Amino acid sequence: MGATFAEGSEGPDGFYLDSEGSPLPVSASELERYTYCPVSWRLAKEGAAGVGEAITSGIEKHKEIHQEMNDFQASMIKLRRELLIWSWWFGIIIAFAIDAIAFVYIDDLMNSPMEMAKILSMWSVSFLGAAVLSIVVPWRNWLNMEPTTSEIETLSKSFEATGLEPTWNPIGFLGGWFSGGKTEAGLLLSTIVIGLHAIALAAADNRTQAGFILVVTAFVWTFFATWQLQKSLFAENEMIANRNRAGLEEGTDIVYSDDDKSSGLLQDTKTGLRGRPDQIIIIDGEFIPVEQKTGRVPKKPHQSHRLQLLAYISLVETNTKKAPPYGVLKYGEEDAHQVFWDEHAKELLHNSIKEVQKLMIEGGAKRNHEREGKCRNCSRRHACEQSLFTE
């Protein structure tokens, strides 16, 4: 019968369940080993570690790939941050230009700029009063204002995209009792801006000269904005270089990269499948899992590698509620293959999961081939009693 690794019974869907009714866990890497050779899978379950130079070099290569993905992600965040800052600075230039035009022509448009200054002063005082009141009074509590799930998700995506930490209205913020958020900050900023314009209108005897000063200031600020734009261009060049090193196409975003530490384990509670794909990228709005293989490049993808990738595609579908049209299997930097996800692929995957779960309960794993070369290349041949290769 052979070694067994779990107790359970077949469930109504054909998947094998433990005593608590949960499907027996099967990882994507287990499916890869099982498809390569059931004996190799059993030896791994028994604790026989793979040995050989290919194992060591593969681990190091995966670390390099993950670092390349991290570098690309960091450069993307840096680029978005630099562009965001540049857009702010460009907005300041526009504001200076508008103010300059207003100061030069306000005497022609209005009979009494001083009256306009008084109106702006009253507005400024009103905004200041509203800001102080909103800071002191917990009005959000009174109105039962709590962030919705969609607002929280939007907030998280915004900070992930820009790399900027939240300053105003962090998740869970309700304000009041001498604490302010985005609304209070907007009121205070409006108070300052409107107040400064009121003071300028009242104090500037020569408005043409004041307009000239604003124009000069706008030109000076243009140099700062140009410098910031230059930083953005450097950041873009860095991002492109990192993207090319990572072997990614233009327009690709990375949403997941496995480093065995911080990356989350994807799970399917219906089948027991679990695993961590090397990467999940976004192509044309679709979540696409990527599996990196670091050994020699085969003439066509190995069936064991295809099944492992199918497992990751299924996990992405389960966790995102959206089926990827395909996954990407990469051998080295240049050789990439699409593995499509359809009903036939899903049936193949589910049948393989059931076979592994059955072996976990009943045992009896046997070699599934008669190829000496396959045994010679197996990293667990040192512990295999069914090996066809004898040294």
C-alpha positions as CSV (number, residue, x, y, z in Angstrom):
1,M,0.0,0.0,0.0
2,G,2.8,2.4,0.8
3,A,3.1,5.4,3.0
4,T,0.0,7.5,3.7
5,F,0.0,11.1,4.8
6,A,-3.6,11.9,5.8
7,E,-6.9,10.5,6.9
8,G,-10.1,11.3,5.2
9,S,-12.8,10.3,2.7
10,E,-14.1,11.2,-0.6
11,G,-16.5,14.1,-0.6
12,P,-19.6,14.7,-2.8
13,D,-17.6,16.7,-5.4
14,G,-14.9,14.0,-5.6
15,F,-12.3,16.0,-3.5
16,Y,-11.1,14.2,-0.4
17,L,-12.0,15.7,2.9
18,D,-10.6,15.4,6.4
19,S,-12.5,14.5,9.5
20,E,-13.7,18.2,9.8
21,G,-15.0,18.3,6.3
22,S,-12.3,20.4,4.9
23,P,-10.5,19.4,1.6
24,L,-7.0,18.0,2.1
25,P,-4.5,20.7,1.2
26,V,-2.6,20.3,-2.0
27,S,-0.1,22.9,-3.1
28,A,0.7,23.8,-6.7
29,S,4.3,22.7,-6.3
30,E,3.0,19.3,-5.1
31,L,1.0,19.0,-8.3
32,E,4.2,19.8,-10.3
33,R,6.2,17.1,-8.4
34,Y,3.3,14.6,-8.7
35,T,3.0,15.1,-12.5
36,Y,6.8,14.8,-12.9
37,C,6.8,11.5,-10.9
38,P,4.5,10.3,-8.1
39,V,7.5,8.8,-6.4
40,S,9.2,12.1,-6.3
41,W,6.1,13.6,-4.8
42,R,6.0,10.9,-2.1
43,L,9.7,11.3,-1.3
44,A,9.2,15.0,-0.8
45,K,6.2,14.4,1.5
46,E,8.4,12.0,3.5
47,G,11.0,14.8,3.9
48,A,13.6,13.8,1.3
49,A,15.0,17.1,0.1
50,G,16.0,17.7,-3.5
51,V,19.8,17.9,-4.0
52,G,22.0,19.1,-6.8
53,E,23.4,22.1,-8.4
54,A,20.2,22.8,-10.3
55,I,18.3,23.2,-7.0
56,T,20.8,25.6,-5.6
57,S,21.1,27.7,-8.7
58,G,17.3,27.8,-9.1
59,I,16.9,29.2,-5.6
60,E,19.4,31.9,-6.3
61,K,17.9,32.7,-9.7
62,H,14.5,33.1,-8.2
63,K,15.9,35.5,-5.7
64,E,17.4,37.5,-8.5
65,I,14.1,37.5,-10.4
66,H,12.2,38.7,-7.3
67,Q,14.7,41.5,-6.7
68,E,14.2,42.6,-10.4
69,M,10.5,42.7,-9.9
70,N,10.9,44.7,-6.6
71,D,13.2,47.1,-8.4
72,F,10.6,47.6,-11.2
73,Q,7.8,48.1,-8.6
74,A,9.9,50.7,-6.7
75,S,10.8,52.6,-9.9
76,M,7.1,52.7,-10.9
77,I,6.2,54.1,-7.5
78,K,9.0,56.7,-7.8
79,L,7.9,57.7,-11.3
80,R,4.3,58.2,-10.2
81,R,5.4,60.2,-7.2
82,E,7.6,62.5,-9.2
83,L,4.8,63.1,-11.8
84,L,2.3,63.8,-9.1
85,I,4.6,66.4,-7.5
86,W,5.3,68.0,-10.9
87,S,1.6,68.3,-11.5
88,W,1.2,70.1,-8.2
89,W,4.0,72.5,-9.1
90,F,2.6,73.1,-12.6
91,G,-0.7,74.0,-10.9
92,I,1.1,76.7,-8.8
93,I,2.4,78.2,-12.0
94,I,-1.1,78.4,-13.5
95,A,-2.4,80.0,-10.2
96,F,0.4,82.7,-10.3
97,A,-0.4,83.4,-14.0
98,I,-4.1,83.8,-13.3
99,D,-3.4,86.1,-10.3
100,A,-1.1,88.2,-12.4
101,I,-3.8,88.8,-15.1
102,A,-6.4,89.5,-12.4
103,F,-4.2,92.1,-10.7
104,V,-3.4,93.9,-14.0
105,Y,-6.9,94.1,-15.2
106,I,-9.0,94.3,-12.0
107,D,-9.1,98.1,-12.1
108,D,-10.7,97.9,-15.6
109,L,-13.2,95.2,-14.6
110,M,-14.3,96.6,-11.2
111,N,-15.1,100.1,-10.0
112,S,-13.7,99.5,-6.6
113,P,-11.2,96.7,-6.0
114,M,-11.3,97.7,-2.3
115,E,-14.9,96.5,-2.2
116,M,-13.7,93.2,-3.6
117,A,-11.0,93.0,-1.0
118,K,-13.7,93.4,1.8
119,I,-15.8,90.7,0.3
120,L,-12.8,88.3,0.1
121,S,-12.0,89.2,3.7
122,M,-15.5,88.3,4.9
123,W,-15.2,85.0,3.0
124,S,-11.9,84.3,4.6
125,V,-13.3,84.9,8.1
126,S,-16.3,82.7,7.3
127,F,-14.0,79.8,6.1
128,L,-11.9,80.2,9.2
129,G,-14.9,80.0,11.5
130,A,-16.1,76.9,9.7
131,A,-12.7,75.3,9.9
132,V,-12.4,76.0,13.7
133,L,-15.9,74.7,14.3
134,S,-15.3,71.5,12.3
135,I,-12.1,70.8,14.2
136,V,-13.7,71.3,17.6
137,V,-17.0,69.6,17.0
138,P,-17.2,65.9,16.2
139,W,-19.7,66.4,13.3
140,R,-18.8,63.2,11.5
141,N,-19.9,61.2,14.6
142,W,-23.2,63.1,14.6
143,L,-23.8,62.4,10.9
144,N,-22.7,58.8,11.2
145,M,-20.1,59.3,8.5
146,E,-17.8,56.3,8.2
147,P,-15.7,55.4,5.2
148,T,-17.3,52.8,2.9
149,T,-15.5,49.7,1.7
150,S,-15.1,51.2,-1.8
151,E,-13.6,54.4,-0.3
152,I,-11.1,52.3,1.7
153,E,-10.2,50.3,-1.4
154,T,-9.8,53.5,-3.4
155,L,-7.7,55.0,-0.7
156,S,-5.4,52.0,-0.5
157,K,-5.0,51.8,-4.3
158,S,-4.2,55.5,-4.4
159,F,-1.4,55.2,-1.9
160,E,0.0,52.0,-3.5
161,A,0.1,53.9,-6.9
162,T,1.8,57.0,-5.6
163,G,3.9,55.6,-2.8
164,L,2.7,58.5,-0.6
165,E,1.8,57.8,3.0
166,P,-1.7,59.0,4.1
167,T,-1.7,62.3,5.8
168,W,-5.4,63.4,5.9
169,N,-8.4,61.2,6.6
170,P,-6.5,57.9,7.4
171,I,-8.7,54.8,7.6
172,G,-10.8,55.0,10.8
173,F,-10.5,58.8,11.2
174,L,-13.7,60.5,12.4
175,G,-12.4,64.0,13.4
176,G,-13.6,66.4,16.0
177,W,-12.3,67.1,19.5
178,F,-9.4,69.2,18.1
179,S,-8.5,66.8,15.3
180,G,-9.0,67.6,11.6
181,G,-9.0,65.8,8.3
182,K,-9.2,66.6,4.6
183,T,-12.3,68.8,5.0
184,E,-10.7,70.9,7.7
185,A,-7.5,71.2,5.8
186,G,-9.4,72.4,2.8
187,L,-11.2,75.0,4.8
188,L,-8.0,76.3,6.4
189,L,-6.2,76.4,3.0
190,S,-9.1,78.3,1.5
191,T,-8.9,80.8,4.4
192,I,-5.3,81.4,3.8
193,V,-5.6,81.8,0.0
194,I,-8.7,84.0,0.1
195,G,-7.2,86.1,2.9
196,L,-3.9,86.6,1.0
197,H,-5.8,87.8,-2.0
198,A,-7.8,90.2,0.1
199,I,-4.7,91.6,1.6
200,A,-3.0,91.9,-1.8
201,L,-5.9,93.8,-3.3
202,A,-6.1,96.2,-0.4
203,A,-2.3,96.8,0.0
204,A,-1.1,96.8,-3.6
205,D,-1.1,100.5,-4.6
206,N,0.4,99.7,-8.0
207,R,-1.4,96.6,-9.2
208,T,0.4,96.6,-12.5
209,Q,3.6,96.3,-10.6
210,A,2.1,93.6,-8.4
211,G,1.0,91.7,-11.5
212,F,4.5,92.0,-13.0
213,I,6.0,90.5,-9.8
214,L,3.5,87.6,-10.0
215,V,4.5,87.0,-13.6
216,V,8.2,87.0,-12.7
217,T,7.4,84.6,-9.8
218,A,5.6,82.3,-12.2
219,F,8.6,82.3,-14.4
220,V,10.9,81.5,-11.5
221,W,8.6,78.7,-10.4
222,T,8.7,77.4,-14.0
223,F,12.4,76.6,-13.5
224,F,11.5,74.6,-10.4
225,A,8.8,72.8,-12.3
226,T,11.2,72.1,-15.1
227,W,13.7,70.6,-12.7
228,Q,10.9,68.4,-11.2
229,L,9.9,67.3,-14.7
230,Q,13.6,66.4,-15.4
231,K,13.5,64.2,-12.2
232,S,10.4,62.6,-13.6
233,L,12.1,61.8,-16.9
234,F,15.1,60.3,-15.1
235,A,12.6,58.2,-13.0
236,E,10.9,57.1,-16.2
237,N,14.3,56.0,-17.7
238,E,15.1,54.1,-14.5
239,M,11.6,52.4,-14.6
240,I,12.1,51.4,-18.3
241,A,15.5,49.9,-17.5
242,N,14.2,47.9,-14.6
243,R,11.2,46.8,-16.7
244,N,13.5,45.5,-19.4
245,R,15.7,43.7,-16.8
246,A,12.6,42.1,-15.4
247,G,11.5,41.0,-18.9
248,L,8.2,42.7,-18.7
249,E,6.2,44.3,-21.5
250,E,5.3,48.0,-21.7
251,G,2.1,48.8,-19.8
252,T,2.5,45.8,-17.4
253,D,1.9,46.3,-13.7
254,I,3.0,43.8,-11.0
255,V,0.5,43.2,-8.2
256,Y,2.2,40.2,-6.5
257,S,5.7,38.8,-6.3
258,D,6.5,35.8,-4.2
259,D,9.4,36.1,-1.8
260,D,8.3,33.4,0.6
261,K,8.1,36.0,3.4
262,S,5.7,38.8,2.8
263,S,3.6,37.4,-0.1
264,G,0.3,35.9,0.9
265,L,-0.7,32.3,0.3
266,L,-3.5,31.9,-2.2
267,Q,-6.0,29.3,-1.2
268,D,-9.1,27.6,-2.5
269,T,-11.3,26.3,0.3
270,K,-13.4,24.2,-2.1
271,T,-10.7,22.1,-3.6
272,G,-7.9,22.4,-1.0
273,L,-5.5,23.9,-3.6
274,R,-3.0,26.5,-2.4
275,G,0.1,28.1,-3.6
276,R,2.2,31.2,-4.3
277,P,2.8,32.1,-7.9
278,D,6.1,33.7,-8.8
279,Q,4.3,36.8,-10.0
280,I,0.8,38.1,-10.8
281,I,0.9,40.9,-13.4
282,I,-1.8,43.0,-14.9
283,I,-2.1,42.9,-18.7
284,D,-5.0,44.7,-20.4
285,G,-6.9,44.7,-17.1
286,E,-6.5,41.0,-16.5
287,F,-4.7,39.3,-13.6
288,I,-2.1,37.0,-15.2
289,P,-0.1,34.6,-13.1
290,V,3.5,34.0,-14.1
291,E,5.6,31.0,-13.3
292,Q,9.4,31.3,-13.8
293,K,11.5,28.2,-14.5
294,T,15.3,28.6,-14.2
295,G,16.6,25.3,-15.6
296,R,17.4,24.4,-19.2
297,V,14.9,25.5,-21.8
298,P,12.8,22.6,-23.1
299,K,11.5,22.3,-26.7
300,K,8.0,22.7,-25.3
301,P,6.6,23.3,-21.8
302,H,6.7,20.3,-19.5
303,Q,3.3,18.9,-18.5
304,S,4.3,19.2,-14.8
305,H,5.0,22.9,-15.3
306,R,1.8,23.5,-17.2
307,L,-0.2,21.9,-14.4
308,Q,1.5,24.0,-11.8
309,L,0.7,27.1,-13.7
310,L,-2.9,25.9,-14.2
311,A,-3.1,25.7,-10.4
312,Y,-2.0,29.3,-10.1
313,I,-4.5,30.4,-12.7
314,S,-7.3,28.7,-10.7
315,L,-6.1,30.3,-7.5
316,V,-6.1,33.7,-9.1
317,E,-9.7,33.1,-10.3
318,T,-10.8,32.0,-6.9
319,N,-9.3,34.9,-5.1
320,T,-10.2,37.7,-7.6
321,K,-13.5,36.3,-8.7
322,K,-12.4,36.8,-12.3
323,A,-10.9,34.1,-14.5
324,P,-7.6,34.9,-16.2
325,P,-7.7,34.0,-19.9
326,Y,-4.2,32.4,-19.6
327,G,-1.1,32.2,-17.6
328,V,2.6,32.7,-18.6
329,L,5.2,30.1,-18.3
330,K,8.7,31.5,-18.7
331,Y,12.0,29.6,-19.3
332,G,14.8,32.1,-18.9
333,E,14.5,35.6,-20.2
334,E,13.3,35.0,-23.7
335,D,11.3,31.8,-23.9
336,A,7.7,32.5,-22.7
337,H,4.6,30.4,-23.3
338,Q,0.9,31.1,-22.8
339,V,-1.1,28.4,-21.0
340,F,-4.8,28.9,-21.6
341,W,-7.5,28.4,-19.0
342,D,-10.6,26.7,-20.2
343,E,-13.0,23.9,-19.1
344,H,-10.6,21.2,-20.3
345,A,-7.7,22.7,-18.3
346,K,-10.0,23.0,-15.3
347,E,-11.0,19.4,-15.5
348,L,-7.4,18.3,-15.8
349,L,-6.4,20.3,-12.8
350,H,-9.3,19.0,-10.6
351,N,-8.6,15.4,-11.6
352,S,-5.0,15.8,-10.6
353,I,-5.9,17.4,-7.3
354,K,-8.2,14.4,-6.5
355,E,-5.5,11.9,-7.5
356,V,-3.0,13.5,-5.1
357,Q,-5.5,13.7,-2.3
358,K,-6.4,10.0,-2.9
359,L,-2.7,9.1,-2.7
360,M,-2.4,11.0,0.5
361,I,-5.0,8.8,2.1
362,E,-4.4,5.4,0.4
363,G,-0.7,5.6,-0.5
364,G,0.8,3.5,-3.2
365,A,2.7,6.1,-5.3
366,K,4.5,4.5,-8.2
367,R,6.8,5.6,-10.9
368,N,4.8,6.8,-13.9
369,H,7.5,6.4,-16.6
370,E,10.2,4.1,-17.9
371,R,12.7,6.8,-18.8
372,E,16.2,6.4,-17.3
373,G,17.1,10.0,-18.2
374,K,14.2,11.3,-16.2
375,C,15.4,9.4,-13.1
376,R,19.0,10.6,-13.8
377,N,17.8,14.3,-13.7
378,C,15.6,13.8,-10.6
379,S,16.8,15.7,-7.6
380,R,15.5,13.0,-5.3
381,R,17.0,10.0,-7.0
382,H,19.4,9.5,-4.0
383,A,16.4,8.5,-1.9
384,C,14.4,6.6,-4.6
385,E,14.0,2.9,-4.4
386,Q,12.3,2.8,-7.8
387,S,15.0,4.7,-9.8
388,L,15.9,3.4,-13.2
389,F,19.3,5.2,-13.0
390,T,22.2,3.4,-11.3
391,E,25.4,5.2,-10.7
